[in-house]
Amino acid sequence: MLVLVLAAPPVLLAEQKSLDEIAREADAARTADRMQDAIHLYRQGVGVRSAWQDGWWWLGSLYYDQDRFPEAQAALTRFLTLAPKPGPAYAFLGLCEYETHDYTHSLEHFRKWALEGSPGTTELIDVASFHWALLLTREGRFVQSLFLLAAKAERRGGSAALTEAMGLASLRMTFLPEDYPAEQREKVWLAGEAAYYFAVQQADRAEDYEDKLLLHYDRAPNVHYFRGTLFGFQKKREAAKEEYRQELRISPQHAPAMMELARLDLDDGQLDEALSLASRAASLDPKNAAAQHVLGQTLFAAGQVQKGAEALETARRLAPDSPSIRLHLATVYRKLGRTSDAEHELAVFNALKAKQGVLLPPEELQELAHDQPGRTK
């Protein structure tokens, strides 16, 4: 037994020393900007010990810096299987997958990065949140996209790329910037400038671009809807309503315009019109959580409590991370006498509210600002 104990350590020490030497040489090469040497050494190191986290991390980072995205993607994926605290690796992996057109996994990893608290440098946060916003627009999740883009505008100011991205999201165009038709560029640019100046609280300049957009594209889909949302944020309720109605004259099946009108009518106590609009919107877009949400609120306000609960339960299934859906469902359950269910939904609401941040769209933040337990609008 003693022989075995004495024989094992030299082997382990030799392996450890070999990896330590490689790591020192690799780090020295990286610090001296000898990137090819560093990559070669880190590759050698992970060959010696496949579970070497630092080696996989630096390999992924160096490949990413050299725009070698498939190789970076492979190294970062390996790192994530080893690291208990992945830090910014999800963001880097999402960026690599964006460049290799693996958009489904890119969206998934950006979301995981946000759930980790969006760690990383300011530069990484800007780049990752921007590309995440582009993919959200492509997926038709325009409100979430604009929330990320507006936050970037406030942090960094304007740019041509940001204007274009905000224009696409504002006009509800499910394109990446490199993909949309060239003849749409002026319209996208005008909408993007209006959205940008609105985000940085320069209302006069925003209105100038809104007017130009309306002058040239008065009959184009989504232009009046976009203007209605801006009026809504400015609390110009009647002006917003008129824009949504004008959008419905141009696009009679425009479910988002119906939803916004229904919300405004609900707040004004115009329940018959609100219920008609909310029902049509939910019928047109049954997998839209926001449509089911406003339908549930409207049914509840109209005294149809059980049907309101059913619509809100559908909304919860479609958007389980929405705090306001959970809050409104808690209120409905309480009205139905389902006390334990109401307490559960309220607990989930409080947990989600504590995590509010980059994942929440503007309407969620607004609702959280004034919603109180026990109140349904």
C-alpha positions as CSV (number, residue, x, y, z in Angstrom):
1,M,0.0,0.0,0.0
2,L,2.9,2.4,0.9
3,V,4.4,1.7,-2.5
4,L,1.2,2.8,-4.3
5,V,0.9,6.0,-2.3
6,L,4.5,7.0,-3.1
7,A,4.2,6.1,-6.7
8,A,1.1,8.1,-7.6
9,P,2.1,11.7,-6.8
10,P,5.0,12.1,-9.3
11,V,2.7,11.3,-12.1
12,L,0.1,13.8,-11.0
13,L,2.8,16.4,-10.4
14,A,4.2,16.0,-13.8
15,E,0.8,16.4,-15.5
16,Q,0.1,19.5,-13.3
17,K,3.4,21.0,-14.1
18,S,3.0,20.4,-17.8
19,L,-0.4,22.2,-17.8
20,D,1.0,25.0,-15.6
21,E,3.8,25.6,-18.0
22,I,1.5,25.7,-20.9
23,A,-0.9,28.1,-19.1
24,R,2.0,30.5,-18.3
25,E,3.3,30.4,-21.8
26,A,-0.2,30.9,-23.3
27,D,-1.0,33.8,-20.9
28,A,2.3,35.4,-21.8
29,A,1.7,35.1,-25.5
30,R,-1.9,36.5,-25.1
31,T,-0.6,39.5,-23.1
32,A,2.1,40.2,-25.7
33,D,-0.5,40.1,-28.5
34,R,0.9,37.0,-30.0
35,M,-2.5,35.6,-30.6
36,Q,-1.7,32.7,-32.9
37,D,0.9,31.4,-30.4
38,A,-1.7,31.9,-27.6
39,I,-4.3,30.0,-29.5
40,H,-1.9,27.1,-30.2
41,L,-0.9,26.9,-26.6
42,Y,-4.4,27.0,-25.2
43,R,-5.4,24.3,-27.6
44,Q,-2.4,22.3,-26.4
45,G,-3.6,22.9,-22.8
46,V,-7.1,21.7,-23.3
47,G,-5.6,18.7,-25.0
48,V,-3.7,17.9,-21.8
49,R,-6.7,18.5,-19.6
50,S,-10.1,18.6,-21.4
51,A,-11.8,20.1,-18.3
52,W,-9.5,23.2,-18.2
53,Q,-12.0,26.0,-18.0
54,D,-9.6,28.9,-18.5
55,G,-8.2,27.3,-21.6
56,W,-11.7,26.9,-23.2
57,W,-12.6,30.5,-22.1
58,W,-9.5,32.1,-23.7
59,L,-9.8,30.0,-26.8
60,G,-13.4,31.1,-27.3
61,S,-12.5,34.8,-26.6
62,L,-9.5,34.8,-28.9
63,Y,-11.4,33.1,-31.7
64,Y,-14.2,35.6,-31.2
65,D,-11.8,38.5,-31.4
66,Q,-10.5,37.1,-34.7
67,D,-14.0,36.7,-36.1
68,R,-13.6,32.9,-36.2
69,F,-17.1,32.5,-35.0
70,P,-17.7,28.7,-35.5
71,E,-14.5,27.9,-33.6
72,A,-15.4,30.4,-30.9
73,Q,-18.8,28.9,-30.7
74,A,-17.4,25.4,-30.2
75,A,-15.0,26.5,-27.5
76,L,-17.5,28.6,-25.6
77,T,-20.1,25.8,-25.7
78,R,-17.4,23.5,-24.1
79,F,-16.7,26.2,-21.5
80,L,-20.3,26.4,-20.5
81,T,-20.5,22.7,-19.8
82,L,-17.7,23.2,-17.2
83,A,-18.2,26.6,-15.6
84,P,-20.5,26.8,-12.6
85,K,-20.6,30.6,-13.1
86,P,-20.6,31.2,-16.8
87,G,-20.5,35.0,-16.5
88,P,-20.5,36.8,-19.9
89,A,-20.0,33.5,-21.9
90,Y,-23.7,33.3,-22.8
91,A,-23.5,36.7,-24.4
92,F,-20.4,35.8,-26.4
93,L,-21.9,32.6,-27.5
94,G,-25.1,34.4,-28.6
95,L,-23.0,36.8,-30.7
96,C,-21.2,33.9,-32.3
97,E,-24.4,32.2,-33.1
98,Y,-25.8,35.4,-34.5
99,E,-22.9,35.6,-36.9
100,T,-23.3,31.9,-38.0
101,H,-27.0,32.5,-38.5
102,D,-28.0,30.1,-35.7
103,Y,-30.7,32.5,-34.6
104,T,-32.7,30.2,-32.4
105,H,-29.8,29.3,-30.2
106,S,-28.6,32.9,-30.2
107,L,-31.9,34.1,-28.8
108,E,-31.8,31.4,-26.2
109,H,-28.3,32.3,-25.0
110,F,-29.0,36.0,-24.9
111,R,-32.0,35.3,-22.6
112,K,-29.9,33.1,-20.4
113,W,-27.3,35.8,-20.2
114,A,-29.9,38.3,-19.1
115,L,-31.2,35.9,-16.5
116,E,-27.6,35.8,-15.1
117,G,-27.8,39.5,-14.7
118,S,-26.3,40.6,-18.0
119,P,-22.6,40.4,-16.8
120,G,-19.8,41.8,-18.8
121,T,-18.2,45.1,-19.8
122,T,-20.3,48.1,-20.9
123,E,-19.1,47.4,-24.5
124,L,-20.3,43.8,-24.3
125,I,-23.6,44.8,-22.9
126,D,-24.1,47.3,-25.7
127,V,-23.2,44.8,-28.5
128,A,-25.1,41.9,-27.1
129,S,-28.3,43.7,-26.2
130,F,-28.2,45.3,-29.7
131,H,-28.0,42.0,-31.5
132,W,-30.5,40.5,-29.2
133,A,-32.9,43.3,-30.1
134,L,-32.4,42.6,-33.8
135,L,-33.4,39.0,-33.3
136,L,-36.4,40.0,-31.2
137,T,-37.6,42.2,-34.1
138,R,-37.0,39.3,-36.5
139,E,-39.2,37.2,-34.1
140,G,-42.0,39.8,-34.1
141,R,-41.3,40.8,-30.4
142,F,-41.2,44.4,-31.2
143,V,-41.9,45.9,-27.8
144,Q,-39.1,44.0,-26.2
145,S,-36.8,44.9,-29.0
146,L,-37.6,48.6,-28.7
147,F,-37.0,48.5,-24.9
148,L,-33.5,47.2,-25.5
149,L,-32.8,49.7,-28.3
150,A,-34.1,52.7,-26.3
151,A,-31.9,51.7,-23.4
152,K,-28.9,51.7,-25.7
153,A,-29.9,55.1,-27.1
154,E,-30.0,56.5,-23.7
155,R,-26.6,55.0,-22.8
156,R,-24.7,55.6,-26.1
157,G,-26.5,58.1,-28.2
158,G,-27.5,57.7,-31.8
159,S,-25.9,55.9,-34.8
160,A,-27.1,54.9,-38.3
161,A,-27.3,51.2,-37.2
162,L,-29.4,52.1,-34.1
163,T,-31.8,54.3,-36.2
164,E,-32.3,51.5,-38.7
165,A,-32.9,48.9,-35.9
166,M,-35.4,51.2,-34.1
167,G,-37.2,51.9,-37.4
168,L,-37.7,48.3,-38.2
169,A,-39.0,47.5,-34.7
170,S,-41.3,50.6,-34.7
171,L,-42.9,49.7,-38.0
172,R,-43.2,46.0,-37.0
173,M,-41.1,44.7,-39.8
174,T,-39.7,41.2,-39.1
175,F,-36.4,41.7,-40.8
176,L,-32.8,41.9,-39.9
177,P,-31.1,45.2,-41.1
178,E,-29.4,43.4,-43.9
179,D,-32.5,41.7,-45.2
180,Y,-35.3,44.2,-45.7
181,P,-36.2,45.7,-49.1
182,A,-34.1,48.7,-50.2
183,E,-37.2,50.6,-51.2
184,Q,-38.3,50.7,-47.6
185,R,-35.2,52.4,-46.3
186,E,-36.5,56.0,-46.2
187,K,-39.6,54.9,-44.3
188,V,-37.6,52.9,-41.8
189,W,-35.1,55.7,-41.4
190,L,-37.8,58.3,-40.6
191,A,-39.5,56.0,-38.1
192,G,-36.2,55.2,-36.6
193,E,-35.3,58.8,-36.1
194,A,-38.6,59.6,-34.5
195,A,-38.2,56.6,-32.1
196,Y,-34.6,57.5,-31.3
197,Y,-35.4,61.2,-30.4
198,F,-38.4,60.1,-28.4
199,A,-36.2,57.6,-26.5
200,V,-33.7,60.4,-25.6
201,Q,-36.6,62.8,-24.6
202,Q,-36.2,65.2,-27.5
203,A,-39.9,65.4,-28.2
204,D,-39.7,68.3,-30.7
205,R,-37.2,66.5,-33.0
206,A,-39.2,63.3,-32.6
207,E,-42.4,65.1,-33.8
208,D,-40.5,66.5,-36.8
209,Y,-39.7,63.0,-38.0
210,E,-43.2,61.8,-37.2
211,D,-44.6,64.5,-39.4
212,K,-42.3,63.7,-42.2
213,L,-43.1,60.0,-41.9
214,L,-46.9,60.8,-42.0
215,L,-46.4,63.2,-44.9
216,H,-44.9,60.6,-47.2
217,Y,-46.3,57.3,-45.8
218,D,-49.8,58.2,-44.5
219,R,-51.3,55.0,-46.0
220,A,-48.5,52.6,-45.2
221,P,-49.2,49.8,-42.7
222,N,-48.1,50.4,-39.1
223,V,-47.3,54.1,-39.5
224,H,-50.4,55.2,-37.6
225,Y,-50.0,52.4,-35.1
226,F,-46.4,53.6,-34.4
227,R,-47.7,57.2,-33.9
228,G,-50.4,55.9,-31.6
229,T,-47.8,54.3,-29.4
230,L,-45.8,57.5,-29.1
231,F,-49.0,59.4,-28.2
232,G,-49.8,56.7,-25.7
233,F,-46.4,57.1,-23.9
234,Q,-47.1,60.9,-23.8
235,K,-50.5,60.3,-22.2
236,K,-52.3,61.9,-25.2
237,R,-55.0,59.3,-25.0
238,E,-57.5,60.7,-27.5
239,A,-54.8,61.4,-30.1
240,A,-53.5,57.8,-29.5
241,K,-57.1,56.4,-30.0
242,E,-57.5,58.3,-33.3
243,E,-54.2,56.9,-34.6
244,Y,-55.2,53.4,-33.7
245,R,-58.6,53.8,-35.4
246,Q,-56.8,55.2,-38.5
247,E,-54.5,52.2,-38.5
248,L,-57.6,49.9,-38.4
249,R,-59.1,51.8,-41.4
250,I,-55.9,51.0,-43.3
251,S,-55.3,47.5,-41.8
252,P,-58.7,46.1,-40.6
253,Q,-57.1,43.0,-39.2
254,H,-54.4,44.8,-37.2
255,A,-54.6,43.0,-33.8
256,P,-52.1,45.2,-31.9
257,A,-54.1,48.3,-32.8
258,M,-57.2,46.6,-31.5
259,M,-55.4,45.6,-28.3
260,E,-54.2,49.2,-27.6
261,L,-57.6,50.6,-28.3
262,A,-59.2,48.0,-26.0
263,R,-56.8,49.0,-23.2
264,L,-57.7,52.7,-23.6
265,D,-61.4,51.9,-23.7
266,L,-61.1,49.7,-20.7
267,D,-59.4,52.5,-18.7
268,D,-62.2,54.8,-19.9
269,G,-64.9,52.4,-18.8
270,Q,-66.1,51.8,-22.3
271,L,-66.5,48.1,-21.7
272,D,-68.7,47.1,-24.7
273,E,-66.2,48.5,-27.3
274,A,-63.2,47.2,-25.2
275,L,-64.6,43.7,-25.1
276,S,-65.4,43.7,-28.8
277,L,-61.9,44.8,-29.7
278,A,-60.2,42.5,-27.2
279,S,-62.2,39.5,-28.4
280,R,-61.3,40.2,-32.1
281,A,-57.7,40.7,-31.3
282,A,-57.5,37.4,-29.3
283,S,-59.3,35.6,-32.1
284,L,-57.0,37.0,-34.8
285,D,-53.8,36.2,-32.8
286,P,-54.7,33.5,-30.3
287,K,-51.0,32.8,-29.4
288,N,-50.4,36.4,-28.4
289,A,-50.1,36.7,-24.6
290,A,-50.8,40.4,-24.7
291,A,-54.1,39.8,-26.6
292,Q,-55.2,37.1,-24.1
293,H,-54.1,39.4,-21.2
294,V,-56.2,42.4,-22.3
295,L,-59.1,40.1,-23.0
296,G,-58.9,38.6,-19.5
297,Q,-58.8,42.0,-17.9
298,T,-61.8,43.2,-20.0
299,L,-63.9,40.1,-19.3
300,F,-63.2,40.6,-15.6
301,A,-64.2,44.2,-15.7
302,A,-67.4,43.2,-17.5
303,G,-68.3,40.8,-14.7
304,Q,-67.4,37.6,-16.6
305,V,-65.0,36.5,-14.0
306,Q,-64.6,32.8,-14.9
307,K,-64.0,33.6,-18.6
308,G,-61.6,36.3,-17.5
309,A,-59.6,33.7,-15.5
310,E,-59.5,31.4,-18.5
311,A,-58.1,34.1,-20.8
312,L,-55.5,35.1,-18.2
313,E,-54.5,31.5,-17.7
314,T,-53.9,31.2,-21.5
315,A,-51.9,34.4,-21.2
316,R,-49.9,32.9,-18.4
317,R,-49.1,29.8,-20.4
318,L,-47.9,31.9,-23.3
319,A,-45.9,34.4,-21.1
320,P,-45.1,32.7,-17.8
321,D,-42.5,35.5,-17.0
322,S,-45.0,38.4,-17.2
323,P,-45.4,39.9,-13.7
324,S,-48.6,41.8,-14.6
325,I,-50.4,38.7,-15.9
326,R,-49.6,37.0,-12.6
327,L,-50.9,40.0,-10.7
328,H,-54.1,40.2,-12.6
329,L,-54.7,36.5,-12.4
330,A,-54.2,36.7,-8.6
331,T,-56.9,39.3,-8.4
332,V,-59.3,37.2,-10.5
333,Y,-58.6,34.1,-8.4
334,R,-59.3,36.0,-5.3
335,K,-62.6,37.1,-6.7
336,L,-63.5,33.5,-7.5
337,G,-62.6,32.4,-3.9
338,R,-59.5,30.5,-5.0
339,T,-57.4,31.9,-2.2
340,S,-54.4,29.5,-2.4
341,D,-54.1,30.0,-6.2
342,A,-54.3,33.8,-5.7
343,E,-51.5,33.7,-3.1
344,H,-49.4,31.5,-5.4
345,E,-49.8,34.0,-8.3
346,L,-49.0,36.9,-6.0
347,A,-45.8,35.2,-4.8
348,V,-44.7,34.6,-8.4
349,F,-45.5,38.2,-9.2
350,N,-43.3,39.5,-6.3
351,A,-40.5,37.2,-7.4
352,L,-40.7,38.3,-11.0
353,K,-41.0,42.0,-10.0
354,A,-37.7,41.7,-8.0
355,K,-36.0,40.6,-11.2
356,Q,-37.4,43.4,-13.4
357,G,-34.8,44.7,-15.8
358,V,-33.6,44.0,-19.3
359,L,-36.1,41.2,-19.9
360,L,-39.2,43.3,-19.3
361,P,-40.8,45.3,-22.0
362,P,-42.0,48.9,-21.4
363,E,-45.7,48.1,-20.8
364,E,-44.6,45.6,-18.1
365,L,-42.5,48.3,-16.4
366,Q,-45.3,50.8,-16.6
367,E,-47.9,48.3,-15.1
368,L,-45.5,47.4,-12.3
369,A,-45.1,51.1,-11.5
370,H,-48.7,51.5,-10.6
371,D,-50.3,48.1,-10.2
372,Q,-51.1,47.1,-6.6
373,P,-52.2,43.7,-5.3
374,G,-55.9,43.4,-5.5
375,R,-56.3,45.8,-8.4
376,T,-57.3,44.9,-12.0
377,K,-57.6,47.6,-14.5
